[in-house]
Amino acid sequence: MGNPKFSTRAIWAGEKDSLAFGATQVPVVHSVSFGYDDMDEWYDVAIGKKQGHIYGRNTNPTVQAFEEKIRDLEGAEAATSFSTGMAAISNTLGTLLYPGDRVVSIKDTYGGTNKIFTEFLPKQKIDVELCDTGDHEAIEKEVAKGCKVLYLESPTNPTVKITDIERMAKAGKAVGAIVIVDNTFATPVNQNPLEMGADLVIHSATKFLGGHADALGGSVCGDKELVDAIYHYREINGATLDPMAAYLLLRGMKTLKLRIDKQCENAMAVARYLQTVDIVEDVFYPGLENHPGHDIAKEQMRDFGGMLSFAVKGGVDTLRHLLPKLKYANKAANLGSVETVVGPSRTTSHVECTPEERAAMGIPEGLIRYSAGIEDSEDLIADLEQAFQSLPKDLFVH
Ligand SMILES: *Cc1c(COP(=O)(O)O)cnc(C)c1O
């Protein structure tokens, strides 16, 4: 028998070690502490000489099953987990960066990540250099000046820009930087950054991994020594994943490949349809041949993902009419769920920016982020069509 493939691992990885009482499903262990009558055994577990659990802030059997599953799917040496994706990001940067250090990243990281770079790290005298996303020469030039961390995300929010991870990891390695990739949008179904030379891969498990918009969580996978240090930071600082959330994420991950394959298919169909609509000015999806990152995406991703965005003529006025008309889409801030989710970028990912700042970042006021669900693509397209047709005819005559 060869090595098991993705869906087999998504089902079985991490499960067996956490079962008890003949149960076939991982139990949700709510117990805050784990008791010992044998003082020597307790001591051995406490100092890590023997496998076991002591206190829920540190480790928990349900949480451990989640960590083992994501570790396996990312092909990593080690993994640890967090209460949210932002906790994974802030704890990782908190572990690695000290006053005087320098970090290089891109302008289009997730909104919360961008806030860490622009608001919190500078207060700690950590130098942050944010390069134009997709400008590989600019990133290489900044990295070559030396940095402790090179932090990437690909594809990005909301215009799904693509960065060449292998090329950037090589640049990072040349100066001894720790290369981190936020893989939330691609998921391990479509891309494994560790195989491309990254040291750490981060997920907001809240999105595609869980896939049902009912649990918050985050993970960091990679080199064991780094992950151990990040785990230590988290166990002391306390951003622990809740066992019930870990259970929901574990359950969601079993269908990860089925969901992602369908979401990629739907995103592609919706993107192609949107290209034919008159009032749609622009469609951003890496699967489209005219997307600036298409060639790199084709090289480094197995499929193009479930996220796209499009800009409508008439800006905010149009989306105010259009979005409420959609029947098969939640108008909400999350993404990656089994239901289609839509939202204006001005309200979701880039709500903190002024219209001028958004324009400078190439985000038109009429940009809509579209997270394709697993519905039938014919229905999603028909839904968009009826919404476009319902727009007041005088909307564009000013
Ligand atoms: C949502 C998101 C995060 C933050 O995750 P939370 O679970 O909401 O804290 C980080 N990175 C990306 C790309 C995201 O989409």
The ligand as an ORCA input file, in Angstrom:
! r2SCAN-3c Opt
* xyz 0 1
  C     -10.008     35.553      8.469
  C      -8.579     35.566      8.154
  C      -7.617     35.678      9.167
  C      -7.994     35.859     10.619
  O      -8.663     34.738     11.114
  P      -9.697     34.810     12.357
  O     -10.003     33.370     12.580
  O     -10.869     35.628     11.908
  O      -8.990     35.450     13.489
  C      -6.282     35.645      8.800
  N      -5.903     35.521      7.525
  C      -6.794     35.422      6.511
  C      -6.312     35.290      5.112
  C      -8.166     35.436      6.793
  O      -9.044     35.353      5.792
*
